[in-house]
Amino acid sequence: MRRSWAVSGLMCGALVGACDPSTSGAGGILAGLASIAGAVACPELTGRESALRASFSPDPKINLKVAAFVQATRQLVAVAYKMEATVGATCRAIGGDLGIDAAEMEARDDAGPTQAACAAVRARIDAALQAGVRFSAEFTPPVCEVDAKREASCDARCKLAGAAGEVDADCRGSCQAGVQLAARCSKPALRLSVSSELAELQRLAVSLQRRLPALIVAEVKLATRAVAALEQVSSVGASLEGKLDDASAHAKACVGAASVAVATAGLRIGVSVKAGASVRAGAGVNTDG
């Protein structure tokens, strides 16, 4: 996990911090500009049609490889944004339940909206812990499953991109990443209690029991499925960049733009996992079993 985020950071380094979504100041603005630039260079990254239907190169094998990579990138970015939105909304909902001032949960120069909201909730939990209050949790983690048919279809599709009927590794890596990202996760079971009868702390426990399952699913999906997909897609992007000497300018532009998008998604995933895990761990819920 640490390795993939480091690679992502290096890829964004060329944009002088433009890919850092954790801040709401200049870095956040530049991240938006980088996304716009990527969409201009490769419209297929943001179009309504699946990238698998797009034309990137007259060479059918290169076309399949690039299409699979761009489509996997689209899925990775979509999951990163959706899960970040879920984590942020959950923390803001908990904060609302507790009567935390909305201003305390707003983005700052040193923290994006998700970080700020979750930090405010964690501060309220820490205050309770420092007062000697303890949380007790009974927890059954979510179970995530992939679509076996979709997984099997990767080999059939990627044989068309390989030599002599063999499955192309780059195409398959992108396709498998998409399968992981599309995994469905069950809702975790959680019972939470607090060692205090004070109304404020009982309200905190009720809110956490109600809201944490959504946050936990987001964290588990990001920290396992999304990180694994991130590593696969990052690896494919690096591999493709060395195989496009004879490819069209459009194919090269899309691989470059998608690589930057992957880097941005990696950083966004890191921010979301850390923010959500902070609240979950503070409440004494251990997802490591």
Helices and strands as residue ranges (DSSP letters): H 2-13, H 26-41, G 43-45, G 51-53, H 60-98, G 102-105, H 113-130, E 135-140, E 144-145, H 148-158, G 159-161, G 163-165, H 169-181, E 184-185, E 189-194, H 199-220, I 221-226, H 227-241, H 249-282
